[in-house]
Amino acid sequence: MKRLTMTVAALMAFALPVTAQDAKREIIPVAGDVYLFKNNFHRSLIVVTSEGTVRVDPINADAGVWLNDNLNTITDKPVTHLIYSHSHGDHASGGAAHPDAEVIAHVGAPDEIDGVEPTMRVGDSHTLTVGSKTIELTNLGSGHDANMLAVVVRPENVAFIVDVAAPKRLPYKNFGGANIDDWIGQIAKAQTLDFEIFAPAHGNVGTKADLDDAMTYMQDLKAGVLAGLKSGKSTDDMVSELTQDTTYADWQQFEAWRSLNIQGMAKYLQTSGQVN
């Protein structure tokens, strides 16, 4: 039995404040019976099956109410399974909108997530069957969050990967103080998964090759910043001099977050003792 309480969701790494009346929402087809529910800059995965609808990440309470009111545009099956990719508040708030759903989270996730107590805990690898759909859950290890679950839906071969990477989109601002080497390890773990379509929690739908590009970006950023720091350059010097335009200039948030990515990487490399 899920225990529901009233809490105030914390604003987490990707949270971008917006009033409910300004929210832009739509349900976007991805492949077969797999959809993305777009809520402003966040995405929730929707999988329609003959036995019910599976949702990954509730996002927030208003988003859940909207989805319940509009789910009939794609199915007559209510949300029967709610999976948490991780517990950060901008993705994991509002689960109470689906009070009858089986609530699934990693074994290491908090006892309650925005007042919702998971009814099923999974280990680092778990396969869930709902109707004719197979949903593979894989913990990506430590990094952006230690209990991050990647989701692969079959037979559509769609992967839903949250915050760790997105097709041709820079990581959020200054990495939020995360262990970036572990973060790179999460991308490497995701690369081992078998899928074709990359459905992210932020940005545009892509392919598995976009995950390889995300890894290359992180490696290039780390190598460039580390070389600059070891040569005695300041962070401001690297923001001015580190050339990324030819490869990444057309990526989403390049202009907005490029300097912040450099600053975050520099701080991480310095505090983790990798410069000396």
DAPERA-V439711 format. One record per residue. N is the residue number from 1. RES is the residue in three letters. SS is DSSP state (H for helix, E for strand, C for the rest). Layout:
BEGIN
n;res;ss
N;RES;SS
N;RES;SS
END
This chain:
BEGIN
n;res;ss
1;MET;C
2;LYS;C
3;ARG;C
4;LEU;C
5;THR;C
6;MET;C
7;THR;C
8;VAL;C
9;ALA;C
10;ALA;C
11;LEU;C
12;MET;C
13;ALA;C
14;PHE;C
15;ALA;C
16;LEU;C
17;PRO;C
18;VAL;C
19;THR;C
20;ALA;H
21;GLN;H
22;ASP;H
23;ALA;C
24;LYS;C
25;ARG;E
26;GLU;E
27;ILE;E
28;ILE;E
29;PRO;E
30;VAL;E
31;ALA;E
32;GLY;C
33;ASP;C
34;VAL;E
35;TYR;E
36;LEU;E
37;PHE;E
38;LYS;E
39;ASN;E
40;ASN;C
41;PHE;C
42;HIS;E
43;ARG;E
44;SER;E
45;LEU;E
46;ILE;E
47;VAL;E
48;VAL;E
49;THR;E
50;SER;C
51;GLU;C
52;GLY;E
53;THR;E
54;VAL;E
55;ARG;E
56;VAL;E
57;ASP;C
58;PRO;C
59;ILE;E
60;ASN;C
61;ALA;H
62;ASP;H
63;ALA;H
64;GLY;H
65;VAL;H
66;TRP;H
67;LEU;H
68;ASN;H
69;ASP;H
70;ASN;H
71;LEU;H
72;ASN;H
73;THR;H
74;ILE;C
75;THR;C
76;ASP;C
77;LYS;C
78;PRO;C
79;VAL;E
80;THR;E
81;HIS;E
82;LEU;E
83;ILE;E
84;TYR;C
85;SER;C
86;HIS;C
87;SER;C
88;HIS;C
89;GLY;H
90;ASP;H
91;HIS;H
92;ALA;H
93;SER;C
94;GLY;C
95;GLY;H
96;ALA;H
97;ALA;H
98;HIS;H
99;PRO;C
100;ASP;C
101;ALA;C
102;GLU;E
103;VAL;E
104;ILE;E
105;ALA;E
106;HIS;E
107;VAL;C
108;GLY;C
109;ALA;C
110;PRO;C
111;ASP;C
112;GLU;C
113;ILE;E
114;ASP;C
115;GLY;C
116;VAL;E
117;GLU;C
118;PRO;C
119;THR;C
120;MET;E
121;ARG;E
122;VAL;E
123;GLY;C
124;ASP;C
125;SER;E
126;HIS;E
127;THR;E
128;LEU;E
129;THR;E
130;VAL;E
131;GLY;C
132;SER;C
133;LYS;E
134;THR;E
135;ILE;E
136;GLU;E
137;LEU;E
138;THR;E
139;ASN;E
140;LEU;C
141;GLY;C
142;SER;C
143;GLY;C
144;HIS;C
145;ASP;C
146;ALA;C
147;ASN;C
148;MET;C
149;LEU;E
150;ALA;E
151;VAL;E
152;VAL;E
153;VAL;E
154;ARG;E
155;PRO;C
156;GLU;C
157;ASN;C
158;VAL;E
159;ALA;E
160;PHE;E
161;ILE;E
162;VAL;C
163;ASP;C
164;VAL;C
165;ALA;C
166;ALA;C
167;PRO;C
168;LYS;C
169;ARG;E
170;LEU;C
171;PRO;C
172;TYR;C
173;LYS;C
174;ASN;C
175;PHE;H
176;GLY;H
177;GLY;H
178;ALA;C
179;ASN;C
180;ILE;H
181;ASP;H
182;ASP;H
183;TRP;H
184;ILE;H
185;GLY;H
186;GLN;H
187;ILE;H
188;ALA;H
189;LYS;H
190;ALA;H
191;GLN;H
192;THR;C
193;LEU;C
194;ASP;C
195;PHE;C
196;GLU;C
197;ILE;E
198;PHE;E
199;ALA;E
200;PRO;E
201;ALA;C
202;HIS;C
203;GLY;C
204;ASN;C
205;VAL;C
206;GLY;E
207;THR;E
208;LYS;H
209;ALA;H
210;ASP;H
211;LEU;H
212;ASP;H
213;ASP;H
214;ALA;H
215;MET;H
216;THR;H
217;TYR;H
218;MET;H
219;GLN;H
220;ASP;H
221;LEU;H
222;LYS;H
223;ALA;H
224;GLY;H
225;VAL;H
226;LEU;H
227;ALA;H
228;GLY;H
229;LEU;H
230;LYS;H
231;SER;C
232;GLY;C
233;LYS;C
234;SER;C
235;THR;H
236;ASP;H
237;ASP;H
238;MET;H
239;VAL;H
240;SER;H
241;GLU;H
242;LEU;C
243;THR;C
244;GLN;C
245;ASP;H
246;THR;H
247;THR;H
248;TYR;H
249;ALA;C
250;ASP;C
251;TRP;C
252;GLN;E
253;GLN;C
254;PHE;H
255;GLU;H
256;ALA;H
257;TRP;H
258;ARG;H
259;SER;H
260;LEU;H
261;ASN;H
262;ILE;H
263;GLN;H
264;GLY;H
265;MET;H
266;ALA;H
267;LYS;H
268;TYR;H
269;LEU;H
270;GLN;H
271;THR;H
272;SER;C
273;GLY;C
274;GLN;C
275;VAL;C
276;ASN;C
END
